[in-house]
Amino acid sequence: MLEILDLLLREDLTLLEDLIPRADRTGNNLQWRNKPIPPASLLEFITNIRHHNFERMLPQHERSASLGSSTLARNVAVGMNAKKTHEVSNLARYVDALSSELNSKYSCQISHFVDFGSGQNYLGRALASPPYDKLVVALESKPLNIDGARGMDITAKLAKKEAMMRNKKQHRSKLYGKHYTEKPSKIASDEQSAPPRDEMPSPPSGPCRNGQQSNMQYIETRICDGNLSSVLAQMSQDSSPSKPNSSSSQTPDLMVISLHSCGNLLHHGLRSLTLNPSVRAVALVGCCYNLLTERLAPLPGSSTSKFRAPNARLNETSSTCDPHGFPMSERFLKYKHPQGGEGIRFNITARMMAVQAPRNWTQADCSSFFTRHFYRALFQRILLDKGVIDEPVPSTHPEEARDNTRNPESNQSGKEEKKKKEPIILGSLRKPAYTSFLTYVRAAIAKLATSPSHSALVAQHLASLSDEEILSYEKKYAHKKKELSIVWSLMAFAAQVVESAIVVDRWCWLREQQGVKEAWVENIFDYGISPRNLVVVGIKG
């Protein structure tokens, strides 16, 4: 499989293109790596995909700098693996340089960095610590993440551990009885103390460095659009007069940042630049394109593949018509198709494939990855042959497919047939299940047997499935594994254009906004370490 990937991603196609006419003239059977030369149509396809794809590799001098020693102190990098350390150190250095450029070019002094979807706040903690010492506002929807981040702030010396003040005599008498007279040999820890504590007010946990409050502020909020008015209100309430640019009478200048914003979160971050006067710049790295919603409904008259069964998830996601979804820009929204209709659309299959990183696939990765997909496809063949699922029925219009999926009663085939029409979602299996196809099938059947929707159907059709029959399926369809691997490689290779188009759409949207003076996209991480390495930058000035 690595030869296929080399052809798609790395081979110099001009050499092969020169060989094809020579082979036609001489009639010689010229070869590439001891195999027939790929057809001209395939080489043309590969060339077109490469032409529309971004250059994802860092320049050599930038790559050397990014792979050099990390700027993060050991206590700041707590909890980070090598990949996260690379991402955080590079992005922190990048936004610090960007803020300096804003100051020199537009006389704009960024007062706060607002982290959209901060999670464990690795990026914010790095910016709030030396050598940057920035004021950071971390926006996060999950309280558990905020609690964990605050704990790591203590390790990074951005906050002090809260001291517990109490009357020891009263506390011990409550723990060990009213007539407590001597110190016991072992005192239970605070966490093991069941009775209520008679606690005295504790001092604030603020000063931790140079007598100042922490540079970090956490705001628990769910970001549904780019409007930050509620965030600004909380910043004003919690600001400290001892900090520069933090008094409520002074409007802050914000830069919105994010490390791997999932789905529409990056769209909200971009829109914050135009919806909030105080936001002066954005620098956002996206990921999880499969979580994007779709702004446009399917084109009228478009048909689903005859090889695909009605799929509730595919039909639902393609018809959300979410104004916050893809595409953002008018250019993509109004694009005229040669076949008729307008607007660029990517369904969830295309967007899921766009998060793959085929350039990073190794031989071991390919073997494991394609084996899993082969087992899953072959098990589906067994389900089809045994009558657990039905053959795909082509539909002429997405609305018809959606109606059939939502209303299986419409086929009037009875209760058992209605069950068969329900999609079977197997989900993930434990790693030992992939030891062989036999273990995979047995693990999959055992899991489906616990499902209330499918247990009766599985018991009826698969109870008599023997090991010999399972192994016969593997032997019969073994040659299909190579075909499946090639198709998946082609899908992942072509889906690089999907990622490029999504990022270009975001850049086009920034260019369409009147208040935005500069906008660009560039690589910021080493692709071999972090393949989602494109930062989208917008400056209002």
JOBELKA-V414315 format. One record per pair of residues at least 24 apart in sequence whose C-alpha atoms are under 10 Angstrom apart, sorted by the first residue. I is the first residue (numbers start at 1). J is the second residue. Records with the same first field share a line. If there is no record, write none. Layout:
# JOBELKA-V414315
I: J  J
This chain:
# JOBELKA-V414315
1: 361  362  363  366  367  370  482  485  486  489
2: 361  362  363  366  489
3: 33
4: 485  486  489  490
5: 358  359  361  362  486  489  490  493
6: 359
7: 32  38  43  46
8: 42  43  45  46  47  49  50  358  359  489  490  493  494
9: 46  47  49  50  358  359  493
10: 50  359
13: 43  44  46  47
14: 43  47
16: 40  43
17: 43  44
45: 494
46: 490  493  494
48: 494  497
49: 493  494  495  496  497
50: 493  494  496  497
51: 497
52: 494  496  497  498  500  501
53: 493  494  495  496  497  498  499  500  501
54: 496  497  499  500  501  503  504  522  523  534
55: 500  522  523
56: 359  522  523  524  525  526  527  528  531  532  533  534
57: 523  524  525  526  527  528  531  533
58: 522  523  524  525  526  527  533
59: 523  526
62: 523  524  525  526
63: 524  525  526  527
64: 526
65: 90
66: 90  93  524  525  526
67: 525  526  529
71: 126  130  131
72: 125  126  127  129  130  131
73: 126  129  130  131  156
74: 155  156
75: 129  152  153  154  155  156  157
76: 122  123  125  126  127  128  129  130  152  153  154  155  156  157  158
77: 122  123  125  126  152  155  156
78: 122  152  153  155  156
79: 120  122  152
80: 120  122
82: 529
83: 525  526  528  529  530
84: 122  123  259  529  530
85: 122  123  126
86: 525  526  529  530
87: 122  123  259  260  524  525  526  529  530  533
88: 121  122  123  124  125  126  127  259  525
89: 122  123  126  127  525
90: 123  524  525  526
91: 123  126  127  257  258  259  283  284  285  524  525  535
92: 122  123  124  125  126  127  128  132  257  259
93: 126  127  131  132
94: 283  524  535
95: 127  255  256  257  281  282  283  284  537
96: 127  132  134
98: 255  281  282  283  537  539
99: 254  255  280  281
102: 280  281  539  540  541
103: 541
105: 541
106: 539  540  541
107: 541
108: 253  254  280  281  540  541
109: 245  252  253  254  280
110: 134  135  245  252  253  254  255  278  279  280  281
111: 135  136  244  245  246  251  252  253  254  255
112: 136  137  215  216  235  245  246  252  253  254  255  256  279
113: 137  138  216  253  254  255  256  257  258  279  281  282
114: 138  139  217  218  231  254  255  256  257  258  269  279  282
115: 139  140  218  255  256  257  258  259  261  269  283  284
116: 140  141  221  222  223  256  257  258  259  260  261  265  266  268  269  284
117: 141  142  220  221  222  223  257  258  259  260  261  262  265  266  269
118: 142  145  146  149  218  219  257  258  259  260  261
119: 143  144  145  146  148  149  259
120: 144  145  146  147  148  149  150  151  152  153
121: 145  146  148  149  150  152  153  216  218  259
122: 149  152  153  259
123: 257  258  259
124: 149  215  216  217  257  258  259
125: 149  150  152  153  156  158  215  216
126: 156
127: 215  216
128: 153  156  158  214  215  216
129: 153  156  157  158  209  214  215  216
133: 214  215  216
134: 215  216
135: 214  215  216  217  243  244  245  246  254
136: 214  215  216  217  218  254  255  256
137: 215  216  217  218  219  231  232  235  254  256
138: 216  217  218  219  220  221  257  258
139: 217  218  219  220  221  222  223  231
140: 218  219  220  221  222  223
141: 219  220  221  222  223
142: 220  221  222
143: 218  219  220  221
145: 220
146: 218  219  220
147: 218
149: 218
150: 216  217  218
153: 214  216
154: 205  208
157: 207  208  209  214
158: 206  207  208  209  213  214  215  216
159: 205  206  207  208  209  213  214  215  216
160: 204  205  206  207  208  209  214
161: 204  205  206  208
162: 202  203  204  205  206
163: 201  202  203  204  205
164: 190  199  200  201  202  203
165: 198  199  200  201  202  203
166: 197  198  199  200  201  202
167: 197  198  199  200
168: 198  199
170: 197  198  199
171: 195  196  197  198  199
172: 197
174: 198
211: 242
212: 240  242  243
213: 239  240  241  242  243
214: 240  243
215: 243
223: 264  265  268  269
224: 264  265  268  324
225: 264  265  266  267  268  269  270  271  272  275  324
226: 265  266  267  268  269  270  271  272  273  274  275  276  324
227: 268  269  271  272  273  274  275  276
228: 269  272  273  275  276  277  278  279
229: 275  276  278
232: 276  278
251: 277  278
252: 277  278  279  280
253: 277  278  279  280  281
254: 278  279  280  281  282
255: 279  280  281  282  283  538  539
256: 280  281  282  283  284  537  538
257: 281  282  283  284  285  535  536  537
258: 282  283  284  285  286  535
259: 283  284  285  286  287  532  533  535
260: 284  285  286  287  288  532  533  534  535
261: 285  286  287  288  289
262: 286  287  288  289  290  291  292
263: 287  288  289  290  291  292  293  325  326
264: 288  289  291  292  293  294  324  325  326
265: 291  292  324  325
266: 292  506  536
267: 292  324  325  326  327  328  506  509
268: 324  325
270: 328  506  507  509  510  536  537  538
271: 324  328  509  510  513
273: 510  513  515  516  538  539  540
274: 510  513  514  515  516  540
277: 515  540
278: 540
279: 539  540  541
280: 515  516  538  539  540  541
281: 516  518  519  537  538  539  540  541
282: 519  535  536  537  538  539  540
283: 519  520  521  535  536  537  538  539
284: 521  534  535  536  537  538
285: 503  521  523  524  532  533  534  535  536  537
286: 502  503  532  533  534  535  536
287: 354  355  499  531  532  533  534
288: 351  352  354  355  532
289: 326  348  350  351  352  353  354  355  498  499  502
290: 346  347  348  349  350  351  352  353  354  355
291: 317  325  348  351  352
292: 317  322  324  325  326  327  346  347  348  351  352
293: 317  318  319  320  321  322  323  324  325  326  327  346  347  348
294: 318  319  320  321  322  323  324  325  326  327  328  345  346  347  348
295: 319  320  321  322  323  324  325  326  327  328  333  343  344  345
296: 320  321  322  323  325  326  327  333  342  343  344  345  346
297: 321  322  343  345  398
298: 343  344  345  346  347  397  398  399
299: 340  341  342  343  344  345  397  398
300: 340  341  397  398  399
301: 396  397  398  399
302: 396  397  398  399
303: 394  395  396  397  398  399  400  401
304: 393  394  395  396  397  398  400  401
305: 392  393  394  395  396
306: 392  393  394  395  396
307: 391  392  393  394
308: 391  392  393  394  395
309: 389  390  391  392  393  394  395  401  405  421  423
310: 392  393  394  395  398  400  401  402  403  404  405  406  421  422  423
311: 401  402  404  405  406  422  423
312: 401  402  403  404  405  406  422  423
313: 348  402  405  423
314: 347  348  349  398  401  402
315: 347  348  398  399  400  401  402  403  405
316: 348  398  402
317: 347  348
318: 345  346  347  348  398
319: 347  398  399  402
326: 502  505  506
327: 501  502  504  505  506  509
328: 502  505  506  507  508  509  510
329: 504  505  506  507  508  509  510  511  512  513
330: 505  508  509  512
331: 505  508  509  512
332: 501  502  504  505  506  508  509
333: 505
344: 501  502  505
345: 498
346: 498  501  502
349: 491  495
350: 491  492  494  495  496  497  498  499
351: 495  496  498  499  502
352: 492  495  498  499
353: 488  491  492  493  494  495  496  498  499
354: 491  492  493  494  495  496  497  498  499  500  502
355: 492  495  496  498  499  531  532
356: 491  492  493  495  496  499  531  532
357: 492  493  495  496  527  528  530  531  532
358: 489  490  491  492  493  495  496  531
359: 492  493  527  528  531
360: 527  528  529  530  531
361: 528
366: 485  489
367: 485
368: 434
369: 485  488
370: 481  482  484  485  486  488  489
371: 434  435  436  437  481  482  484  485
372: 433  434  436  437  440
373: 481  484  485  488
374: 437  474  477  478  480  481  482  483  484  485
375: 434  436  437  438  440  441  474  481
376: 426  437  440  441  444
377: 480  481  484
378: 437  441  470  473  474  477  478  480  481
379: 437  440  441  444  445  470  473  474
380: 424
381: 473  477
382: 441  462  465  469  470  473
383: 424  458  461  462
385: 461
386: 458  460  461  462  465
387: 417  420  457  458  460  461  462
388: 417  419  420  421  424  454  457  458  460  461  462
389: 417  419  420  421  422  423  424  457
390: 417  420  421  422
416: 456  457
419: 453  454  456  457
420: 453  454  457
422: 453  454
423: 453  454
424: 448  451  453  454
425: 451
426: 451
436: 471  474
437: 470  471  473  474
438: 466  467  468  469  470  471  473  474
439: 467  470
441: 465  467  470
442: 467  470
499: 532  534
500: 534
503: 534  535  536
504: 536
506: 536  537
507: 536  537  538
510: 536  537  538  539  540
511: 538
513: 540
514: 540
515: 539  540  541
516: 540  541
517: 541
